[in-house]
Amino acid sequence: MNANQIINMVVRMVMRRAIRGGMNAGIDAIGRTMDKRKADAGEPAQPTNAPNTAETTKRAKQTMRMTRKIGRF
């Protein structure tokens, strides 16, 4: 491996993390805006029959992992 390939690899890893952080921040901001709008409209932020948040998070992470595995092939 030459120096150019190593530098490109490191830059790609850093950019991937930065982009992922920006995307997560944007999605979180949109979610907060939507919750705020619902609260202003008098609607509950979460429906009373909403699934368990921890379970939903766990399923989302599993789905993301499976998607990454599928993308490798």
DSSP file (Angstrom, degrees, kcal/mol; ACC not computed):
  #  RESIDUE AA STRUCTURE BP1 BP2  ACC     N-H-->O    O-->H-N    N-H-->O    O-->H-N    TCO  KAPPA ALPHA  PHI   PSI    X-CA   Y-CA   Z-CA
    1    1 A M              0   0    0      0, 0.0     2,-0.2     0, 0.0     0, 0.0   0.000 360.0 360.0 360.0 135.2    0.0    0.0    0.0
    2    2 A N     >  -     0   0    0      1,-0.1     4,-1.8     4,-0.0     3,-0.3  -0.489 360.0-101.3 -95.9 173.0    1.3    3.4   -0.8
    3    3 A A  H  > S+     0   0    0      1,-0.2     4,-2.6     2,-0.2     5,-0.2   0.855 118.6  58.2 -62.1 -36.7    0.8    6.6    1.2
    4    4 A N  H  > S+     0   0    0      1,-0.2     4,-2.4     2,-0.2    -1,-0.2   0.912 106.5  47.6 -61.8 -43.5   -1.9    7.9   -1.1
    5    5 A Q  H  > S+     0   0    0     -3,-0.3     4,-2.2     2,-0.2    -1,-0.2   0.898 112.3  49.5 -65.0 -40.8   -4.1    4.8   -0.5
    6    6 A I  H  X S+     0   0    0     -4,-1.8     4,-2.3     2,-0.2    -2,-0.2   0.926 111.7  48.3 -65.0 -44.2   -3.6    5.0    3.2
    7    7 A I  H  X S+     0   0    0     -4,-2.6     4,-2.6     1,-0.2    -2,-0.2   0.924 111.9  49.6 -62.3 -44.5   -4.5    8.8    3.3
    8    8 A N  H  X S+     0   0    0     -4,-2.4     4,-2.5    -5,-0.2    -1,-0.2   0.895 110.0  51.4 -60.9 -40.7   -7.6    8.1    1.2
    9    9 A M  H  X S+     0   0    0     -4,-2.2     4,-2.0     2,-0.2    -1,-0.2   0.926 112.2  45.4 -63.3 -45.2   -8.7    5.3    3.5
   10   10 A V  H  X S+     0   0    0     -4,-2.3     4,-2.3     2,-0.2    -2,-0.2   0.917 112.8  50.5 -65.0 -43.5   -8.3    7.5    6.6
   11   11 A V  H  X S+     0   0    0     -4,-2.6     4,-2.8     1,-0.2     5,-0.2   0.905 109.6  51.3 -62.4 -41.4  -10.1   10.4    4.9
   12   12 A R  H  X S+     0   0    0     -4,-2.5     4,-2.5     2,-0.2    -1,-0.2   0.910 109.9  49.6 -61.4 -42.1  -13.0    8.2    3.9
   13   13 A M  H  X S+     0   0    0     -4,-2.0     4,-1.8     2,-0.2    -2,-0.2   0.916 113.5  45.6 -63.7 -43.2  -13.3    6.9    7.5
   14   14 A V  H  X S+     0   0    0     -4,-2.3     4,-2.5     2,-0.2    -2,-0.2   0.926 113.7  48.7 -66.1 -44.8  -13.4   10.4    8.9
   15   15 A M  H  X S+     0   0    0     -4,-2.8     4,-2.9     1,-0.2     5,-0.3   0.894 108.2  54.8 -63.0 -39.8  -15.8   11.7    6.3
   16   16 A R  H  X S+     0   0    0     -4,-2.5     4,-2.3    -5,-0.2    -1,-0.2   0.920 111.0  44.9 -59.9 -44.1  -18.1    8.7    6.9
   17   17 A R  H  X S+     0   0    0     -4,-1.8     4,-2.4     2,-0.2    -2,-0.2   0.909 113.8  49.5 -66.7 -41.4  -18.3    9.5   10.6
   18   18 A A  H  X S+     0   0    0     -4,-2.5     4,-2.3     2,-0.2    -2,-0.2   0.923 113.1  46.1 -64.7 -43.7  -18.8   13.2   10.0
   19   19 A I  H  X S+     0   0    0     -4,-2.9     4,-2.6     2,-0.2    -1,-0.2   0.909 112.0  51.3 -66.0 -41.6  -21.6   12.6    7.5
   20   20 A R  H  X S+     0   0    0     -4,-2.3     4,-2.5    -5,-0.3    -2,-0.2   0.912 110.5  49.3 -62.0 -42.0  -23.3   10.1    9.8
   21   21 A G  H  X S+     0   0    0     -4,-2.4     4,-2.3     2,-0.2    -2,-0.2   0.905 111.9  48.3 -63.4 -41.6  -23.2   12.5   12.7
   22   22 A G  H  X S+     0   0    0     -4,-2.3     4,-2.3     2,-0.2    -2,-0.2   0.895 111.5  49.6 -65.5 -40.5  -24.7   15.3   10.5
   23   23 A M  H  X S+     0   0    0     -4,-2.6     4,-2.5     2,-0.2     5,-0.2   0.925 111.7  48.5 -64.6 -44.0  -27.4   13.0    9.3
   24   24 A N  H  X S+     0   0    0     -4,-2.5     4,-2.5     1,-0.2    -2,-0.2   0.909 111.4  50.3 -62.8 -41.4  -28.3   11.9   12.8
   25   25 A A  H  X S+     0   0    0     -4,-2.3     4,-2.3     2,-0.2    -1,-0.2   0.911 111.7  48.3 -63.7 -41.4  -28.3   15.5   14.0
   26   26 A G  H  X S+     0   0    0     -4,-2.3     4,-2.2     2,-0.2    -2,-0.2   0.917 112.1  47.6 -65.0 -43.9  -30.6   16.5   11.2
   27   27 A I  H  X S+     0   0    0     -4,-2.5     4,-2.4     1,-0.2    -2,-0.2   0.910 112.1  50.3 -64.4 -42.0  -33.0   13.7   11.8
   28   28 A D  H  X S+     0   0    0     -4,-2.5     4,-2.4    -5,-0.2    -1,-0.2   0.903 109.7  51.3 -61.8 -40.6  -33.1   14.4   15.5
   29   29 A A  H  X S+     0   0    0     -4,-2.3     4,-2.2     2,-0.2    -2,-0.2   0.906 110.2  48.6 -63.9 -41.4  -33.8   18.1   14.8
   30   30 A I  H  X S+     0   0    0     -4,-2.2     4,-2.5     2,-0.2    -1,-0.2   0.911 110.6  51.7 -64.1 -41.5  -36.7   17.2   12.5
   31   31 A G  H  X S+     0   0    0     -4,-2.4     4,-2.4     1,-0.2    -2,-0.2   0.905 109.6  48.7 -62.4 -42.0  -38.1   14.8   15.1
   32   32 A R  H  X S+     0   0    0     -4,-2.4     4,-2.4     2,-0.2    -1,-0.2   0.897 110.8  51.4 -64.6 -39.2  -38.0   17.5   17.8
   33   33 A T  H  X S+     0   0    0     -4,-2.2     4,-2.4     2,-0.2    -2,-0.2   0.917 110.6  48.0 -63.4 -43.1  -39.7   19.9   15.4
   34   34 A M  H  X S+     0   0    0     -4,-2.5     4,-2.3     2,-0.2    -2,-0.2   0.911 111.8  49.3 -65.4 -42.1  -42.5   17.4   14.7
   35   35 A D  H  X S+     0   0    0     -4,-2.4     4,-2.3     1,-0.2    -1,-0.2   0.903 111.4  50.3 -62.3 -40.0  -42.9   16.7   18.4
   36   36 A K  H  X S+     0   0    0     -4,-2.4     4,-2.4     2,-0.2    -2,-0.2   0.905 110.0  49.7 -65.7 -40.9  -43.1   20.5   19.1
   37   37 A R  H  X S+     0   0    0     -4,-2.4     4,-2.0     2,-0.2     6,-0.2   0.907 110.8  49.6 -64.7 -40.4  -45.7   20.9   16.4
   38   38 A K  H  <>S+     0   0    0     -4,-2.3     5,-2.1     1,-0.2     4,-0.5   0.902 111.0  49.7 -64.8 -39.6  -47.8   18.1   17.8
   39   39 A A  H ><5S+     0   0    0     -4,-2.3     3,-0.8     1,-0.2    -2,-0.2   0.894 110.7  49.8 -66.0 -39.3  -47.6   19.6   21.3
   40   40 A D  H 3<5S+     0   0    0     -4,-2.4    -1,-0.2     1,-0.2    -2,-0.2   0.844 108.9  52.8 -66.5 -33.1  -48.6   23.0   19.9
   41   41 A A  T 3<5S-     0   0    0     -4,-2.0    -1,-0.2    -5,-0.2    -2,-0.2   0.547 118.1-112.9 -80.3  -6.5  -51.6   21.4   18.1
   42   42 A G  T < 5S+     0   0    0     -3,-0.8    -3,-0.2    -4,-0.5    -2,-0.1   0.508  75.1 130.3  88.6   3.9  -52.7   19.8   21.3
   43   43 A E      < -     0   0    0     -5,-2.1    -1,-0.3    -6,-0.2     2,-0.1  -0.621  66.8-102.4 -86.7 150.3  -52.0   16.3   20.1
   44   44 A P        -     0   0    0      0, 0.0    -1,-0.1     0, 0.0    -5,-0.0  -0.467  22.3-131.3 -68.5 145.2  -50.0   13.9   22.3
   45   45 A A  S    S+     0   0    0      1,-0.2    -7,-0.1    -2,-0.1    -6,-0.0   0.872  96.3  30.0 -64.6 -37.3  -46.4   13.5   21.2
   46   46 A Q  S    S-     0   0    0      4,-0.0    -1,-0.2   -11,-0.0     4,-0.0  -0.980  91.7-117.1-121.9 134.0  -46.7    9.7   21.4
   47   47 A P    >   -     0   0    0      0, 0.0     3,-1.6     0, 0.0    -2,-0.0  -0.321  27.2-117.1 -63.5 154.8  -49.9    7.8   20.9
   48   48 A T  T 3  S+     0   0    0      1,-0.3    -2,-0.0    -4,-0.0     0, 0.0   0.771 115.0  50.1 -67.4 -24.7  -51.2    5.9   23.9
   49   49 A N  T 3  S+     0   0    0      2,-0.0    -1,-0.3     0, 0.0     0, 0.0   0.065  80.8 140.8-100.6  25.2  -50.8    2.6   22.1
   50   50 A A    <   -     0   0    0     -3,-1.6     3,-0.1     1,-0.1    -4,-0.0  -0.388  55.8-110.0 -66.9 143.0  -47.2    3.3   21.0
   51   51 A P        -     0   0    0      0, 0.0     2,-0.1     0, 0.0    -1,-0.1  -0.220  49.3 -72.0 -68.8 165.2  -44.8    0.3   21.2
   52   52 A N     >  -     0   0    0      1,-0.1     4,-2.3     2,-0.1     5,-0.2  -0.370  40.6-142.3 -59.0 128.0  -42.1    0.1   23.7
   53   53 A T  H  > S+     0   0    0      1,-0.2     4,-2.6     2,-0.2     5,-0.2   0.891  99.5  51.4 -64.0 -41.4  -39.3    2.6   22.7
   54   54 A A  H  > S+     0   0    0      1,-0.2     4,-2.3     2,-0.2    -1,-0.2   0.902 111.5  48.0 -63.4 -40.8  -36.5    0.4   23.8
   55   55 A E  H  > S+     0   0    0      2,-0.2     4,-2.4     1,-0.2    -2,-0.2   0.903 111.6  49.7 -66.8 -40.7  -37.9   -2.5   21.8
   56   56 A T  H  X S+     0   0    0     -4,-2.3     4,-2.3     2,-0.2    -2,-0.2   0.911 111.0  49.5 -63.9 -42.4  -38.4   -0.3   18.8
   57   57 A T  H  X S+     0   0    0     -4,-2.6     4,-2.4     2,-0.2    -2,-0.2   0.912 110.2  51.2 -62.1 -43.1  -34.8    1.0   19.1
   58   58 A K  H  X S+     0   0    0     -4,-2.3     4,-2.2     1,-0.2    -2,-0.2   0.919 111.1  47.5 -61.2 -44.6  -33.5   -2.6   19.3
   59   59 A R  H  X S+     0   0    0     -4,-2.4     4,-2.5     2,-0.2    -1,-0.2   0.890 110.3  52.5 -65.2 -38.9  -35.4   -3.6   16.2
   60   60 A A  H  X S+     0   0    0     -4,-2.3     4,-2.4     2,-0.2    -2,-0.2   0.919 110.1  48.2 -63.4 -42.9  -34.1   -0.6   14.3
   61   61 A K  H  X S+     0   0    0     -4,-2.4     4,-2.4     2,-0.2    -2,-0.2   0.906 111.4  50.2 -64.1 -41.1  -30.5   -1.4   15.2
   62   62 A Q  H  X S+     0   0    0     -4,-2.2     4,-2.5     1,-0.2    -2,-0.2   0.912 110.7  49.8 -62.3 -42.0  -31.0   -5.0   14.1
   63   63 A T  H  X S+     0   0    0     -4,-2.5     4,-2.4     1,-0.2    -2,-0.2   0.908 110.0  50.5 -63.7 -42.0  -32.5   -3.9   10.8
   64   64 A M  H  X S+     0   0    0     -4,-2.4     4,-2.2     2,-0.2    -1,-0.2   0.913 110.8  49.2 -63.0 -42.0  -29.6   -1.5   10.2
   65   65 A R  H  X S+     0   0    0     -4,-2.4     4,-2.2     1,-0.2    -2,-0.2   0.923 111.7  48.4 -62.4 -44.2  -27.1   -4.3   10.9
   66   66 A M  H  X S+     0   0    0     -4,-2.5     4,-2.3     1,-0.2    -1,-0.2   0.894 110.1  52.4 -63.4 -39.3  -28.9   -6.7    8.6
   67   67 A T  H  X S+     0   0    0     -4,-2.4     4,-2.1     1,-0.2    -1,-0.2   0.907 108.8  49.8 -63.8 -41.6  -29.0   -4.0    5.9
   68   68 A R  H  X S+     0   0    0     -4,-2.2     4,-0.8     1,-0.2    -1,-0.2   0.903 110.0  50.9 -63.0 -40.8  -25.2   -3.4    6.2
   69   69 A K  H >X S+     0   0    0     -4,-2.2     3,-0.8     1,-0.2     4,-0.5   0.912 110.5  48.7 -63.5 -41.7  -24.6   -7.2    5.9
   70   70 A I  H >< S+     0   0    0     -4,-2.3     3,-1.1     1,-0.2    -1,-0.2   0.880 106.4  57.9 -65.1 -37.5  -26.7   -7.4    2.8
   71   71 A G  H 3< S+     0   0    0     -4,-2.1    -1,-0.2     1,-0.2    -2,-0.2   0.692  94.6  66.4 -67.3 -18.4  -24.9   -4.4    1.3
   72   72 A R  H <<        0   0    0     -4,-0.8    -1,-0.2    -3,-0.8    -2,-0.2   0.760 360.0 360.0 -74.0 -24.0  -21.5   -6.2    1.6
   73   73 A F    <<        0   0    0     -3,-1.1    -1,-0.2    -4,-0.5    -2,-0.2   0.477 360.0 360.0 -85.8 360.0  -22.4   -8.9   -1.0
